[in-house]
Amino acid sequence: MISEAQFNKEIDLIIANAVREDVGDGDHSSLACIPEDAMGQAKLLVKDEGIIAGVEFARMVFKHVDKRLKMKTFINDGRSVKYGDVVFYVQGPSQAILKAERLVLNAMQRMSAIATKTKTFVDVLEGTQTQILDTRKTTPGIRALEKWAVKIGGGVNHRFALYDMIMLKDNHIDFAGGITKAISKTKQYLLDHEKDLKIIVEARDLDEIKEILKSDGVYRILIDNFNFEDTKKAVQLIGNKCQTESSGGITLKTARQYADCGVDYISSGALTHSVYNMDLSLKAV
C-alpha cells in the first residue's frame, strides 16, 4: 500500500486540480456582487441519511482556498446522519466560502455515498472473519478520495494503483504462458529490480488453485467468480498457506454466504462505481 505521505500528496493534487478546474481565472459571480472584505457563515446541511464522509477533506479544501476560513464541526467522519442534521459551520470571507462550496459538496456527497455503501457490507459481514475490500474501479482523478471514503465506512483498501502491489490476473497469466511462468517471472522481476511488493494471483478454477499453491511467495489468492461450494473447497485447499479473497459479482445478498465459506476478504468494485450521491447542501446562515 502507498505511504501516508504519498496519500496526502494525492489529496493535495486533487484539491489543486479541482480548484483550477472550477475557479479558473476567478469566481466572477461572487466577485461581481460580494465585497472583498465581506465576512459570512454557512452550514453543511444533510438532506438524506447514511454515513457522513469528507468532513476532514472539507477542512483541507477550506484551508487551501483561504486560510482565514474556519470550521466548527458537530458530526465527524464515519458517523450516521439523518435529514436535517448540521455537520459543520464554516466562517470567514464570503467570497472564499462560495469558491470552495462546489468542491466541498461534490466530494462529500460522493464520499458519503461510498462510506454508506461500504458500511452496509461491513454490517452484513459482522460476526465473520471476512473484511470488505475496494478495487481500482474508481473515478479517474479522485481515487484517493474514494478509497478514503471506503475506510471511513469501515472497509479495507486494496492496492492503490498498479505500482504498489503485484496482481496477476487472467490476462497476465495467459500472456505470460501460464500461472507457474507468470509467478516465476514476477519473482525474478522483483529480485532484479529490488522491489518488495506483495503478489496476488487470480484463480479461475480449483485446478488453478492447486497450481498456484505449488509456487512459494504468493501473498493472496484471488478466488474469482467461484460458486459457494467451490469457494469452500478452495479455502480448504489453501488453508493457512496464504490469504484468500473472493471477487466477481458479489452483492449484498451473496456477501454473507461467501464470508461463511471462510475467505479472508471480499472485494467489490460496486463500493466505488455504483453509488448514489448523498444529498447535502451548504447554506448561508
BALOBA-1460 file (C-alpha; in Angstrom, 3 decimals):
// residues 285
<rec num="1" residu="m" x="0.000" y="0.000" z="0.000"/>
<rec num="2" residu="i" x="1.095" y="3.589" z="-0.512"/>
<rec num="3" residu="s" x="2.532" y="5.572" z="2.387"/>
<rec num="4" residu="e" x="0.676" y="8.273" z="4.285"/>
<rec num="5" residu="a" x="2.911" y="10.877" z="2.650"/>
<rec num="6" residu="q" x="2.041" y="9.587" z="-0.828"/>
<rec num="7" residu="f" x="-1.650" y="9.545" z="0.049"/>
<rec num="8" residu="n" x="-1.546" y="13.121" z="1.345"/>
<rec num="9" residu="k" x="0.218" y="14.188" z="-1.845"/>
<rec num="10" residu="e" x="-2.631" y="12.652" z="-3.873"/>
<rec num="11" residu="i" x="-5.174" y="14.613" z="-1.823"/>
<rec num="12" residu="d" x="-3.244" y="17.861" z="-2.344"/>
<rec num="13" residu="l" x="-3.174" y="17.233" z="-6.092"/>
<rec num="14" residu="i" x="-6.910" y="16.548" z="-6.158"/>
<rec num="15" residu="i" x="-7.665" y="19.816" z="-4.367"/>
<rec num="16" residu="a" x="-5.339" y="21.906" z="-6.521"/>
<rec num="17" residu="n" x="-6.661" y="20.433" z="-9.761"/>
<rec num="18" residu="a" x="-10.298" y="20.712" z="-8.708"/>
<rec num="19" residu="v" x="-9.914" y="24.373" z="-7.766"/>
<rec num="20" residu="r" x="-8.121" y="25.027" z="-11.058"/>
<rec num="21" residu="e" x="-10.922" y="23.311" z="-12.964"/>
<rec num="22" residu="d" x="-13.750" y="25.077" z="-11.156"/>
<rec num="23" residu="v" x="-12.406" y="28.568" z="-10.490"/>
<rec num="24" residu="g" x="-10.150" y="29.291" z="-13.466"/>
<rec num="25" residu="d" x="-9.322" y="32.998" z="-13.506"/>
<rec num="26" residu="g" x="-11.908" y="33.797" z="-10.857"/>
<rec num="27" residu="d" x="-15.347" y="33.194" z="-9.375"/>
<rec num="28" residu="h" x="-16.844" y="36.107" z="-11.256"/>
<rec num="29" residu="s" x="-20.345" y="35.559" z="-9.837"/>
<rec num="30" residu="s" x="-19.065" y="36.254" z="-6.322"/>
<rec num="31" residu="l" x="-16.526" y="38.868" z="-7.383"/>
<rec num="32" residu="a" x="-19.276" y="40.817" z="-9.147"/>
<rec num="33" residu="c" x="-21.690" y="41.212" z="-6.245"/>
<rec num="34" residu="i" x="-19.975" y="40.450" z="-2.929"/>
<rec num="35" residu="p" x="-17.463" y="42.893" z="-1.388"/>
<rec num="36" residu="e" x="-13.957" y="41.541" z="-0.971"/>
<rec num="37" residu="d" x="-13.994" y="42.274" z="2.778"/>
<rec num="38" residu="a" x="-17.443" y="40.738" z="3.413"/>
<rec num="39" residu="m" x="-17.467" y="38.016" z="6.063"/>
<rec num="40" residu="g" x="-20.052" y="35.262" z="6.309"/>
<rec num="41" residu="q" x="-21.053" y="31.877" z="7.673"/>
<rec num="42" residu="a" x="-22.542" y="28.757" z="6.106"/>
<rec num="43" residu="k" x="-23.698" y="25.361" z="7.384"/>
<rec num="44" residu="l" x="-23.378" y="21.898" z="5.855"/>
<rec num="45" residu="l" x="-26.959" y="20.579" z="5.905"/>
<rec num="46" residu="v" x="-27.867" y="16.905" z="5.493"/>
<rec num="47" residu="k" x="-30.930" y="16.183" z="3.336"/>
<rec num="48" residu="d" x="-30.546" y="12.403" z="3.320"/>
<rec num="49" residu="e" x="-29.424" y="9.609" z="5.641"/>
<rec num="50" residu="g" x="-26.354" y="7.408" z="5.837"/>
<rec num="51" residu="i" x="-22.705" y="7.705" z="6.854"/>
<rec num="52" residu="i" x="-21.090" y="11.123" z="6.533"/>
<rec num="53" residu="a" x="-17.646" y="11.259" z="4.934"/>
<rec num="54" residu="g" x="-15.395" y="14.050" z="3.744"/>
<rec num="55" residu="v" x="-15.510" y="16.365" z="6.769"/>
<rec num="56" residu="e" x="-11.717" y="16.369" z="7.100"/>
<rec num="57" residu="f" x="-11.384" y="16.757" z="3.346"/>
<rec num="58" residu="a" x="-13.655" y="19.816" z="3.521"/>
<rec num="59" residu="r" x="-11.362" y="21.270" z="6.168"/>
<rec num="60" residu="m" x="-8.402" y="20.806" z="3.818"/>
<rec num="61" residu="v" x="-10.280" y="22.461" z="0.936"/>
<rec num="62" residu="f" x="-11.251" y="25.496" z="3.013"/>
<rec num="63" residu="k" x="-7.660" y="25.863" z="4.210"/>
<rec num="64" residu="h" x="-6.387" y="25.650" z="0.621"/>
<rec num="65" residu="v" x="-8.855" y="28.241" z="-0.665"/>
<rec num="66" residu="d" x="-8.370" y="30.723" z="2.187"/>
<rec num="67" residu="k" x="-6.564" y="30.123" z="5.478"/>
<rec num="68" residu="r" x="-8.999" y="32.524" z="7.186"/>
<rec num="69" residu="l" x="-11.848" y="30.014" z="6.742"/>
<rec num="70" residu="k" x="-12.574" y="28.201" z="9.997"/>
<rec num="71" residu="m" x="-14.818" y="25.189" z="10.621"/>
<rec num="72" residu="k" x="-16.813" y="24.279" z="13.708"/>
<rec num="73" residu="t" x="-17.615" y="20.573" z="13.425"/>
<rec num="74" residu="f" x="-20.596" y="18.870" z="15.066"/>
<rec num="75" residu="i" x="-20.520" y="15.468" z="13.325"/>
<rec num="76" residu="n" x="-17.275" y="13.713" z="12.411"/>
<rec num="77" residu="d" x="-16.429" y="11.384" z="9.532"/>
<rec num="78" residu="g" x="-17.899" y="7.911" z="9.883"/>
<rec num="79" residu="r" x="-20.922" y="8.899" z="11.955"/>
<rec num="80" residu="s" x="-24.530" y="8.205" z="10.993"/>
<rec num="81" residu="v" x="-26.553" y="11.218" z="9.843"/>
<rec num="82" residu="k" x="-30.189" y="11.884" z="9.067"/>
<rec num="83" residu="y" x="-32.252" y="14.542" z="7.328"/>
<rec num="84" residu="g" x="-31.876" y="17.931" z="8.990"/>
<rec num="85" residu="d" x="-28.534" y="17.283" z="10.699"/>
<rec num="86" residu="v" x="-25.931" y="20.052" z="10.552"/>
<rec num="87" residu="v" x="-22.448" y="18.615" z="10.108"/>
<rec num="88" residu="f" x="-20.406" y="21.798" z="10.455"/>
<rec num="89" residu="y" x="-20.353" y="25.573" z="10.207"/>
<rec num="90" residu="v" x="-17.711" y="27.404" z="8.199"/>
<rec num="91" residu="q" x="-16.894" y="31.055" z="8.849"/>
<rec num="92" residu="g" x="-14.733" y="33.554" z="7.011"/>
<rec num="93" residu="p" x="-14.591" y="35.620" z="3.818"/>
<rec num="94" residu="s" x="-17.867" y="35.147" z="1.936"/>
<rec num="95" residu="q" x="-16.128" y="35.020" z="-1.448"/>
<rec num="96" residu="a" x="-13.901" y="32.181" z="-0.234"/>
<rec num="97" residu="i" x="-16.823" y="30.173" z="1.138"/>
<rec num="98" residu="l" x="-18.533" y="30.346" z="-2.247"/>
<rec num="99" residu="k" x="-15.320" y="29.499" z="-4.086"/>
<rec num="100" residu="a" x="-14.948" y="26.309" z="-2.058"/>
<rec num="101" residu="e" x="-18.633" y="25.370" z="-1.948"/>
<rec num="102" residu="r" x="-18.988" y="23.164" z="-5.014"/>
<rec num="103" residu="l" x="-15.762" y="21.211" z="-4.470"/>
<rec num="104" residu="v" x="-16.723" y="20.508" z="-0.858"/>
<rec num="105" residu="l" x="-20.220" y="19.393" z="-1.807"/>
<rec num="106" residu="n" x="-19.190" y="17.273" z="-4.803"/>
<rec num="107" residu="a" x="-16.582" y="15.454" z="-2.745"/>
<rec num="108" residu="m" x="-18.647" y="14.984" z="0.402"/>
<rec num="109" residu="q" x="-21.731" y="13.804" z="-1.476"/>
<rec num="110" residu="r" x="-19.773" y="11.088" z="-3.254"/>
<rec num="111" residu="m" x="-17.585" y="10.149" z="-0.309"/>
<rec num="112" residu="s" x="-20.652" y="9.845" z="1.938"/>
<rec num="113" residu="a" x="-22.376" y="7.613" z="-0.598"/>
<rec num="114" residu="i" x="-19.338" y="5.323" z="-0.764"/>
<rec num="115" residu="a" x="-18.949" y="5.235" z="3.015"/>
<rec num="116" residu="t" x="-22.651" y="4.428" z="3.387"/>
<rec num="117" residu="k" x="-22.494" y="1.563" z="0.886"/>
<rec num="118" residu="t" x="-19.325" y="0.211" z="2.465"/>
<rec num="119" residu="k" x="-20.958" y="0.242" z="5.901"/>
<rec num="120" residu="t" x="-23.857" y="-1.868" z="4.570"/>
<rec num="121" residu="f" x="-21.330" y="-4.543" z="3.519"/>
<rec num="122" residu="v" x="-19.497" y="-4.280" z="6.839"/>
<rec num="123" residu="d" x="-22.779" y="-4.819" z="8.685"/>
<rec num="124" residu="v" x="-23.643" y="-7.857" z="6.551"/>
<rec num="125" residu="l" x="-20.220" y="-9.395" z="7.280"/>
<rec num="126" residu="e" x="-20.365" y="-8.726" z="11.020"/>
<rec num="127" residu="g" x="-19.520" y="-11.808" z="13.058"/>
<rec num="128" residu="t" x="-17.328" y="-13.360" z="10.349"/>
<rec num="129" residu="q" x="-13.569" y="-13.141" z="9.782"/>
<rec num="130" residu="t" x="-14.139" y="-11.562" z="6.360"/>
<rec num="131" residu="q" x="-13.385" y="-7.939" z="5.527"/>
<rec num="132" residu="i" x="-14.662" y="-5.931" z="2.560"/>
<rec num="133" residu="l" x="-12.105" y="-4.559" z="0.075"/>
<rec num="134" residu="d" x="-12.364" y="-1.871" z="-2.565"/>
<rec num="135" residu="t" x="-10.812" y="-2.119" z="-6.051"/>
<rec num="136" residu="r" x="-9.233" y="0.102" z="-8.724"/>
<rec num="137" residu="k" x="-12.682" y="0.617" z="-10.268"/>
<rec num="138" residu="t" x="-12.695" y="4.235" z="-9.185"/>
<rec num="139" residu="t" x="-13.423" y="7.607" z="-10.769"/>
<rec num="140" residu="p" x="-10.297" y="8.797" z="-12.639"/>
<rec num="141" residu="g" x="-8.551" y="11.595" z="-10.784"/>
<rec num="142" residu="i" x="-10.207" y="11.147" z="-7.380"/>
<rec num="143" residu="r" x="-9.217" y="7.607" z="-6.388"/>
<rec num="144" residu="a" x="-7.674" y="8.797" z="-3.121"/>
<rec num="145" residu="l" x="-10.985" y="10.349" z="-2.054"/>
<rec num="146" residu="e" x="-12.979" y="7.249" z="-2.905"/>
<rec num="147" residu="k" x="-10.594" y="4.907" z="-1.107"/>
<rec num="148" residu="w" x="-10.570" y="7.271" z="1.878"/>
<rec num="149" residu="a" x="-14.369" y="7.007" z="1.938"/>
<rec num="150" residu="v" x="-14.194" y="3.194" z="1.954"/>
<rec num="151" residu="k" x="-12.011" y="3.321" z="5.068"/>
<rec num="152" residu="i" x="-14.391" y="5.777" z="6.724"/>
<rec num="153" residu="g" x="-17.207" y="3.297" z="6.055"/>
<rec num="154" residu="g" x="-15.268" y="0.518" z="7.798"/>
<rec num="155" residu="g" x="-13.833" y="-1.193" z="4.716"/>
<rec num="156" residu="v" x="-10.235" y="-2.001" z="3.824"/>
<rec num="157" residu="n" x="-8.252" y="-0.570" z="0.949"/>
<rec num="158" residu="h" x="-6.898" y="-2.962" z="-1.680"/>
<rec num="159" residu="r" x="-3.819" y="-1.850" z="-3.623"/>
<rec num="160" residu="f" x="-3.945" y="1.843" z="-4.503"/>
<rec num="161" residu="a" x="-2.681" y="1.523" z="-8.060"/>
<rec num="162" residu="l" x="-0.569" y="-0.605" z="-10.395"/>
<rec num="163" residu="y" x="2.674" y="0.296" z="-8.672"/>
<rec num="164" residu="d" x="2.138" y="-0.741" z="-5.036"/>
<rec num="165" residu="m" x="1.230" y="-4.424" z="-5.401"/>
<rec num="166" residu="i" x="1.592" y="-7.211" z="-7.964"/>
<rec num="167" residu="m" x="-1.721" y="-8.658" z="-9.104"/>
<rec num="168" residu="l" x="-1.527" y="-11.432" z="-11.684"/>
<rec num="169" residu="k" x="-4.961" y="-11.707" z="-13.269"/>
<rec num="170" residu="d" x="-6.229" y="-13.862" z="-16.108"/>
<rec num="171" residu="n" x="-4.755" y="-11.745" z="-18.910"/>
<rec num="172" residu="h" x="-1.327" y="-11.554" z="-17.251"/>
<rec num="173" residu="i" x="-1.346" y="-15.325" z="-16.795"/>
<rec num="174" residu="d" x="-2.432" y="-16.028" z="-20.370"/>
<rec num="175" residu="f" x="0.072" y="-13.595" z="-21.898"/>
<rec num="176" residu="a" x="2.863" y="-14.997" z="-19.704"/>
<rec num="177" residu="g" x="2.176" y="-18.561" z="-20.799"/>
<rec num="178" residu="g" x="0.537" y="-19.910" z="-17.660"/>
<rec num="179" residu="i" x="0.332" y="-19.488" z="-13.888"/>
<rec num="180" residu="t" x="3.683" y="-21.011" z="-12.951"/>
<rec num="181" residu="k" x="5.558" y="-18.990" z="-15.569"/>
<rec num="182" residu="a" x="3.776" y="-15.788" z="-14.537"/>
<rec num="183" residu="i" x="4.686" y="-16.271" z="-10.869"/>
<rec num="184" residu="s" x="8.267" y="-17.265" z="-11.646"/>
<rec num="185" residu="k" x="8.826" y="-14.296" z="-13.956"/>
<rec num="186" residu="t" x="7.281" y="-11.953" z="-11.396"/>
<rec num="187" residu="k" x="9.523" y="-13.151" z="-8.577"/>
<rec num="188" residu="q" x="12.584" y="-12.731" z="-10.797"/>
<rec num="189" residu="y" x="11.429" y="-9.250" z="-11.842"/>
<rec num="190" residu="l" x="11.069" y="-8.169" z="-8.212"/>
<rec num="191" residu="l" x="14.508" y="-9.565" z="-7.434"/>
<rec num="192" residu="d" x="16.133" y="-7.887" z="-10.437"/>
<rec num="193" residu="h" x="14.563" y="-4.512" z="-9.643"/>
<rec num="194" residu="e" x="14.998" y="-4.771" z="-5.861"/>
<rec num="195" residu="k" x="11.302" y="-4.279" z="-5.220"/>
<rec num="196" residu="d" x="9.394" y="-5.594" z="-2.223"/>
<rec num="197" residu="l" x="5.821" y="-5.958" z="-3.470"/>
<rec num="198" residu="k" x="3.196" y="-8.473" z="-2.385"/>
<rec num="199" residu="i" x="1.967" y="-10.921" z="-5.039"/>
<rec num="200" residu="i" x="-1.707" y="-11.748" z="-5.564"/>
<rec num="201" residu="v" x="-2.651" y="-14.379" z="-8.132"/>
<rec num="202" residu="e" x="-6.104" y="-14.891" z="-9.620"/>
<rec num="203" residu="a" x="-7.541" y="-18.404" z="-9.963"/>
<rec num="204" residu="r" x="-10.395" y="-19.296" z="-12.305"/>
<rec num="205" residu="d" x="-10.970" y="-22.834" z="-11.061"/>
<rec num="206" residu="l" x="-9.797" y="-25.347" z="-8.480"/>
<rec num="207" residu="d" x="-7.080" y="-26.726" z="-10.753"/>
<rec num="208" residu="e" x="-5.538" y="-23.265" z="-10.941"/>
<rec num="209" residu="i" x="-5.693" y="-23.026" z="-7.142"/>
<rec num="210" residu="k" x="-3.661" y="-26.233" z="-6.943"/>
<rec num="211" residu="e" x="-1.116" y="-24.920" z="-9.441"/>
<rec num="212" residu="i" x="-0.702" y="-21.619" z="-7.602"/>
<rec num="213" residu="l" x="-0.035" y="-23.471" z="-4.367"/>
<rec num="214" residu="k" x="2.981" y="-25.192" z="-5.951"/>
<rec num="215" residu="s" x="4.800" y="-21.839" z="-6.010"/>
<rec num="216" residu="d" x="6.176" y="-20.086" z="-2.938"/>
<rec num="217" residu="g" x="5.895" y="-16.370" z="-2.313"/>
<rec num="218" residu="v" x="2.217" y="-15.823" z="-3.141"/>
<rec num="219" residu="y" x="0.656" y="-13.441" z="-0.613"/>
<rec num="220" residu="r" x="-3.006" y="-13.943" z="-1.545"/>
<rec num="221" residu="i" x="-5.078" y="-16.000" z="-3.956"/>
<rec num="222" residu="l" x="-7.956" y="-14.275" z="-5.693"/>
<rec num="223" residu="i" x="-10.807" y="-16.783" z="-5.919"/>
<rec num="224" residu="d" x="-12.604" y="-15.233" z="-8.861"/>
<rec num="225" residu="n" x="-16.184" y="-15.995" z="-9.910"/>
<rec num="226" residu="f" x="-16.416" y="-19.222" z="-7.901"/>
<rec num="227" residu="n" x="-19.726" y="-20.562" z="-6.621"/>
<rec num="228" residu="f" x="-20.192" y="-21.162" z="-2.886"/>
<rec num="229" residu="e" x="-19.326" y="-24.859" z="-2.950"/>
<rec num="230" residu="d" x="-16.119" y="-24.388" z="-4.931"/>
<rec num="231" residu="t" x="-15.155" y="-21.403" z="-2.766"/>
<rec num="232" residu="k" x="-15.354" y="-23.641" z="0.315"/>
<rec num="233" residu="k" x="-13.178" y="-26.231" z="-1.446"/>
<rec num="234" residu="a" x="-10.685" y="-23.531" z="-2.452"/>
<rec num="235" residu="v" x="-10.421" y="-22.252" z="1.121"/>
<rec num="236" residu="q" x="-9.813" y="-25.789" z="2.371"/>
<rec num="237" residu="l" x="-7.110" y="-26.355" z="-0.250"/>
<rec num="238" residu="i" x="-5.355" y="-23.098" z="0.569"/>
<rec num="239" residu="g" x="-5.560" y="-23.462" z="4.338"/>
<rec num="240" residu="n" x="-3.125" y="-21.093" z="6.035"/>
<rec num="241" residu="k" x="-0.621" y="-21.081" z="3.155"/>
<rec num="242" residu="c" x="-1.719" y="-17.609" z="2.076"/>
<rec num="243" residu="q" x="-4.619" y="-15.170" z="2.301"/>
<rec num="244" residu="t" x="-7.858" y="-15.668" z="0.366"/>
<rec num="245" residu="e" x="-10.045" y="-13.178" z="-1.476"/>
<rec num="246" residu="s" x="-13.368" y="-13.742" z="-3.218"/>
<rec num="247" residu="s" x="-14.440" y="-11.489" z="-6.075"/>
<rec num="248" residu="g" x="-16.680" y="-11.379" z="-9.100"/>
<rec num="249" residu="g" x="-20.238" y="-10.088" z="-8.986"/>
<rec num="250" residu="i" x="-20.617" y="-10.432" z="-5.225"/>
<rec num="251" residu="t" x="-23.598" y="-8.440" z="-3.939"/>
<rec num="252" residu="l" x="-25.058" y="-7.595" z="-0.543"/>
<rec num="253" residu="k" x="-27.348" y="-10.600" z="-0.951"/>
<rec num="254" residu="t" x="-24.482" y="-13.044" z="-1.508"/>
<rec num="255" residu="a" x="-21.656" y="-11.492" z="0.533"/>
<rec num="256" residu="r" x="-22.518" y="-13.260" z="3.763"/>
<rec num="257" residu="q" x="-22.594" y="-16.658" z="2.050"/>
<rec num="258" residu="y" x="-19.128" y="-16.073" z="0.606"/>
<rec num="259" residu="a" x="-17.894" y="-14.940" z="4.014"/>
<rec num="260" residu="d" x="-19.291" y="-18.106" z="5.551"/>
<rec num="261" residu="c" x="-17.052" y="-20.051" z="3.141"/>
<rec num="262" residu="g" x="-14.125" y="-18.794" z="5.224"/>
<rec num="263" residu="v" x="-12.441" y="-16.269" z="2.905"/>
<rec num="264" residu="d" x="-10.338" y="-13.500" z="4.450"/>
<rec num="265" residu="y" x="-11.567" y="-10.805" z="2.083"/>
<rec num="266" residu="i" x="-14.326" y="-9.994" z="-0.359"/>
<rec num="267" residu="s" x="-13.553" y="-7.342" z="-2.983"/>
<rec num="268" residu="s" x="-16.285" y="-5.317" z="-4.625"/>
<rec num="269" residu="g" x="-15.960" y="-2.682" z="-7.324"/>
<rec num="270" residu="a" x="-19.540" y="-1.640" z="-6.575"/>
<rec num="271" residu="l" x="-18.341" y="0.167" z="-3.452"/>
<rec num="272" residu="t" x="-16.988" y="2.926" z="-5.657"/>
<rec num="273" residu="h" x="-18.515" y="2.559" z="-9.118"/>
<rec num="274" residu="s" x="-22.198" y="2.116" z="-8.261"/>
<rec num="275" residu="v" x="-23.370" y="4.626" z="-5.665"/>
<rec num="276" residu="y" x="-25.943" y="7.415" z="-5.477"/>
<rec num="277" residu="n" x="-24.612" y="10.652" z="-4.015"/>
<rec num="278" residu="m" x="-25.860" y="11.700" z="-0.600"/>
<rec num="279" residu="d" x="-27.973" y="14.873" z="-0.751"/>
<rec num="280" residu="l" x="-26.086" y="17.654" z="1.046"/>
<rec num="281" residu="s" x="-26.281" y="21.464" z="0.899"/>
<rec num="282" residu="l" x="-24.053" y="24.316" z="2.037"/>
<rec num="283" residu="k" x="-26.388" y="27.117" z="3.109"/>
<rec num="284" residu="a" x="-25.589" y="30.670" z="4.203"/>
<rec num="285" residu="v" x="-26.739" y="31.471" z="7.742"/>
